[in-house]
Amino acid sequence: MVIVAIESHQGALHMQISTIGLDIAKNVFQVHGIDAAEKVVVRKRLRRRQVLEFFKALPPCLIGMEACATAHYWARELTKLGHEVRLMPAKDVKAYVKRNKNDAADAEAICEAVRRPTMRFVRIKSAEQQGQLMQHRTRDVLIRQRTQIINALRAHLAELGLVAAQGNAGVNELRAIVTDEQDTRLPIDARASVIVLAAQLEALESVIGAIEKRIKMQHRSSEASQRVEAIPGIGVIGATAIVATVADPTIFRSGRDFAAWIGLVPRQDSTGGKQKLGPISKQGDRYLRRILVVGAIAVLRRARENPGKYPWLTQLLGAATLQGRGGGARQQDGAHGLGAAGPWWHLSRA
């Protein structure tokens, strides 16, 4: 009789839950649930293996989570169980944390934030989208490793008086020296060391090439990606990254909203009716921002070389040059909205 009563009580609690704040981690999860009257009905810590079992026993309800690591996976799994899942930026949830930070306080803050009408939510990514983005992240990691190995190879050979020009031609020249066993400028022990770097460099270039080939295949099969590539300054890598990151572009009212989302608009510190603009905010996806900044700088360089092809940019650069010569102009006086220093300074700080 006691067991039946306990199970009946737990079932009644489950029926009352309308909103849940779920603080996720690698192994330990914290649940904070309230009913329609905003009364707390459950505070519980779950192990990873218990999460899906717990939510299977609940009727459909609203579940809030921070958009952090593994959040998109859990959002997809909980959606399959019939729940409505909303992801929120962690920085937006932080304002609702009361006093000290711990798992229970975080779950309570998530539960409070997910019900706010002005809260901004993150679209749930599909497994396919995440797989495409993994290709970009993996390529980015491998390119950084390639740069490290090239720098190490150049530094080691420079200690022996072997230097080469910048760029791929210079690297290939050094690799030829390393692989040429008849070249006596390299001691035996030095050659045994740097030839390992040369082999690693070759392997990295092969893997990077394979990833880029797959990205190009995805680009050719995606109409949206090809449309994005038509924008000046955006290539195959940038187009596929944007399409994979932004599943639904209709959430942005304009291009400026998209620019603000990835942190390419000036940071504001305005008060008392006085507008004060600083450098770009650097909020949002750093990878996308870097790709777009590199593309923008390339377009600006072409605009300087061929002013007639880019009249708007030519006018923008001319205004920035005039303001720079004035010296006394305030930041907010820039017609381009980037301050008196012009677009080059702000883009270079991305």
C-alpha positions in Angstrom: 0.0 0.0 0.0 2.9 2.4 0.8 4.6 1.7 -2.5 1.4 2.3 -4.4 0.9 5.6 -2.6 4.4 6.7 -3.4 4.0 5.9 -7.1 0.7 7.6 -7.2 2.2 10.7 -5.6 5.1 10.8 -8.1 2.6 10.4 -11.0 0.7 13.4 -9.7 3.8 15.4 -9.6 4.7 14.5 -13.1 1.2 15.5 -14.3 1.7 18.9 -12.7 5.0 19.8 -14.4 4.6 22.4 -17.2 8.1 23.9 -17.5 11.5 22.4 -16.8 15.0 24.0 -16.6 17.6 21.4 -17.5 21.3 22.1 -16.7 23.3 19.7 -18.8 26.9 18.5 -18.3 28.9 15.5 -19.2 27.6 13.0 -16.5 25.5 15.0 -14.0 22.3 16.8 -15.0 20.1 19.0 -12.8 16.3 19.3 -13.2 14.2 22.2 -12.0 10.4 21.8 -12.7 7.5 24.0 -12.0 3.7 23.7 -12.5 1.3 26.1 -14.3 1.1 28.2 -11.1 4.9 28.6 -11.1 5.3 26.5 -8.0 8.4 24.3 -7.8 7.3 20.7 -8.0 10.6 18.9 -8.7 14.3 19.5 -8.0 16.4 16.5 -9.0 19.9 15.5 -10.0 20.2 12.9 -12.7 23.0 10.8 -14.0 23.4 10.6 -17.8 21.8 7.2 -18.2 18.7 8.4 -16.2 17.9 11.5 -18.3 15.9 9.9 -21.1 14.1 7.5 -18.8 13.1 10.5 -16.6 11.6 12.5 -19.5 9.9 9.5 -21.0 7.7 9.3 -17.9 6.7 12.9 -18.2 3.8 14.3 -20.3 4.8 16.8 -23.0 6.1 20.0 -21.4 8.4 23.0 -22.1 12.1 22.3 -21.5 14.8 25.0 -21.5 18.5 24.4 -21.9 21.6 26.5 -22.4 23.0 26.3 -26.0 26.3 24.8 -24.9 28.2 21.6 -25.7 25.9 18.6 -26.5 22.8 20.8 -26.2 21.7 20.2 -29.7 21.9 16.4 -29.2 19.8 16.5 -26.1 17.3 18.9 -27.7 16.8 16.4 -30.6 16.3 13.5 -28.3 13.9 15.2 -26.0 11.9 16.5 -29.0 11.5 12.9 -30.1 9.8 12.3 -26.8 7.1 14.9 -27.6 8.6 17.8 -25.5 9.0 21.4 -26.7 12.7 22.2 -26.3 14.2 25.7 -26.4 17.9 26.5 -26.4 19.1 29.9 -25.1 22.5 31.6 -25.1 24.3 31.0 -21.8 25.1 34.7 -21.4 21.4 35.5 -21.5 20.6 33.0 -18.8 23.3 34.3 -16.5 21.2 37.3 -15.6 18.6 35.0 -13.9 21.1 33.3 -11.6 20.5 34.2 -8.0 23.5 34.7 -5.7 26.0 31.9 -5.8 26.4 29.7 -8.9 25.7 25.9 -8.7 23.9 23.3 -10.7 20.6 23.8 -8.9 20.8 27.6 -9.2 21.6 27.3 -12.9 18.7 24.9 -13.6 16.3 27.3 -11.7 17.7 30.3 -13.8 17.1 28.3 -17.0 13.5 27.5 -16.0 12.9 31.2 -15.3 14.6 32.5 -18.5 12.9 30.0 -20.9 9.5 31.6 -20.1 10.5 35.2 -20.8 8.7 36.6 -23.8 11.7 38.7 -24.9 14.2 35.8 -24.6 16.2 35.0 -27.7 16.3 31.3 -28.6 18.8 29.3 -30.7 17.6 27.1 -33.5 18.2 23.4 -32.9 20.7 22.0 -35.4 20.2 18.6 -37.1 22.8 15.9 -37.0 23.6 16.6 -40.7 24.2 20.3 -40.0 26.5 19.4 -37.2 28.4 16.9 -39.3 29.0 19.6 -42.0 30.2 22.1 -39.4 32.6 19.4 -38.0 34.3 19.3 -41.4 35.0 23.0 -41.2 36.2 22.8 -37.6 38.4 19.8 -38.4 39.9 21.6 -41.4 40.5 24.7 -39.2 42.4 22.6 -36.6 44.5 20.9 -39.3 45.4 24.2 -40.9 46.6 25.5 -37.6 48.7 22.4 -37.1 50.1 22.8 -40.6 51.1 26.4 -39.8 52.8 25.2 -36.6 54.8 22.6 -38.4 55.9 25.0 -41.1 57.0 27.5 -38.5 59.0 24.8 -36.7 60.6 23.6 -39.9 61.6 27.1 -40.8 63.0 27.8 -37.3 65.0 24.6 -37.2 66.6 25.1 -40.6 67.3 28.8 -39.9 69.5 27.7 -37.0 71.7 26.0 -39.7 71.6 29.0 -42.0 69.0 27.6 -44.3 66.2 30.1 -45.0 63.7 30.5 -47.8 61.2 33.1 -49.0 57.7 33.3 -47.6 54.8 31.4 -49.2 54.4 27.9 -50.6 57.4 28.2 -52.9 59.7 28.8 -49.9 58.3 25.9 -48.0 58.7 23.6 -51.0 62.3 24.7 -51.3 63.0 23.8 -47.7 61.3 20.4 -48.1 63.5 19.7 -51.1 66.6 20.4 -48.9 65.3 18.1 -46.2 64.6 15.2 -48.5 67.8 15.5 -50.5 70.2 13.1 -48.7 73.1 14.4 -50.9 72.8 17.9 -49.4 75.6 18.1 -46.8 74.4 21.3 -45.2 72.2 19.3 -42.9 73.8 17.2 -40.2 72.6 13.6 -39.8 70.8 14.2 -36.6 69.1 17.4 -37.8 67.9 15.7 -41.0 66.4 12.8 -38.9 64.4 15.4 -37.0 63.2 17.7 -39.7 62.3 14.9 -42.1 59.7 13.9 -39.5 58.2 17.4 -39.7 58.3 17.3 -43.5 56.4 13.9 -43.5 53.8 15.2 -41.1 53.4 18.3 -43.2 52.7 16.2 -46.3 50.2 14.1 -44.4 48.4 17.1 -43.2 48.2 18.6 -46.7 46.7 15.4 -48.0 44.0 15.2 -45.3 43.2 18.9 -45.7 42.8 18.4 -49.4 40.4 15.5 -48.9 38.2 17.6 -46.5 38.2 20.5 -48.9 37.2 18.2 -51.7 34.2 16.9 -49.7 33.2 20.5 -48.8 33.3 21.4 -52.5 31.0 18.4 -53.4 28.5 19.6 -50.7 28.7 23.1 -52.2 27.9 21.9 -55.7 24.9 20.0 -54.4 23.4 22.9 -52.4 21.5 25.7 -54.2 21.6 27.9 -51.1 25.4 27.6 -50.8 25.8 28.6 -54.5 23.6 31.6 -54.0 25.6 32.7 -51.0 28.9 32.3 -53.0 27.6 34.9 -55.5 28.2 37.6 -52.8 31.5 39.4 -53.3 34.2 38.2 -50.9 32.5 34.8 -50.1 34.0 31.6 -51.5 33.1 28.0 -51.2 34.4 27.6 -47.6 32.5 30.7 -46.5 29.3 29.8 -48.3 29.1 26.2 -47.0 29.9 27.4 -43.4 27.1 30.0 -43.5 24.6 27.6 -44.9 25.4 25.0 -42.3 25.4 27.4 -39.4 22.3 29.4 -40.3 19.6 26.8 -41.0 16.8 29.4 -41.3 17.9 32.8 -42.6 14.4 34.2 -42.3 15.0 34.7 -38.6 17.1 37.8 -39.5 15.1 40.8 -40.6 18.0 42.3 -42.6 21.7 41.8 -43.3 22.5 44.1 -40.4 20.8 41.7 -38.0 23.0 38.9 -39.4 26.1 41.1 -39.0 25.1 41.9 -35.4 24.5 38.2 -34.7 28.1 37.3 -35.6 29.6 40.4 -34.0 30.5 42.5 -37.0 28.8 45.7 -35.9 30.3 48.4 -33.6 30.0 47.9 -29.9 27.8 50.6 -28.4 28.5 52.4 -25.1 25.9 55.2 -25.5 24.2 57.1 -22.7 22.3 60.4 -22.2 21.4 60.7 -25.8 25.1 60.7 -26.9 26.1 58.0 -29.3 29.4 56.3 -28.8 30.6 53.5 -31.1 33.6 51.4 -30.4 35.3 48.5 -32.3 33.2 45.5 -33.4 31.5 43.6 -30.7 33.1 40.2 -31.5 30.0 38.4 -30.3 28.7 35.2 -32.0 30.5 32.7 -34.2 34.2 33.5 -34.4 34.8 31.1 -37.3 32.2 32.8 -39.5 33.4 36.2 -38.5 36.9 35.5 -39.4 35.9 34.1 -42.9 33.8 37.2 -43.6 36.5 39.6 -42.4 39.1 38.0 -44.7 36.6 38.2 -47.6 35.8 41.8 -46.8 39.4 42.8 -46.7 40.0 41.1 -50.1 37.0 43.0 -51.6 38.3 46.3 -50.2 41.7 45.6 -51.7 40.1 45.0 -55.1 38.1 48.2 -54.7 41.3 50.2 -54.3 42.8 48.6 -57.4 39.6 48.9 -59.5 37.5 51.8 -58.1 35.0 51.8 -61.0 33.8 48.3 -60.2 32.9 49.0 -56.6 31.6 52.6 -56.5 30.0 52.3 -53.1 33.1 50.9 -51.5 35.2 53.6 -53.2 33.0 56.3 -51.8 33.2 54.6 -48.4 37.0 54.5 -48.5 37.1 58.1 -49.6 35.0 59.2 -46.7 37.2 57.3 -44.3 40.3 58.9 -45.7 39.0 62.4 -45.5 37.9 61.8 -41.9 41.3 60.4 -41.0 43.0 63.5 -42.3 40.7 65.7 -40.4 42.0 64.3 -37.1 39.4 66.0 -35.0 36.3 64.0 -36.0 34.6 62.1 -33.3 34.0 58.3 -33.6 30.2 58.7 -34.0 30.6 61.2 -36.9 31.7 58.5 -39.4 29.1 58.3 -42.2 29.9 54.6 -42.6 29.1 53.9 -39.0 32.5 52.4 -38.2 34.1 55.5 -36.6 36.8 57.9 -37.8 39.4 55.3 -38.2 37.5 53.7 -41.1 36.7 50.1 -42.0 40.3 48.8 -42.2 41.0 49.3 -38.5 37.8 47.7 -37.3 37.9 44.7 -39.6 41.5 44.0 -38.7 40.4 43.7 -35.0 38.0 40.8 -35.7 
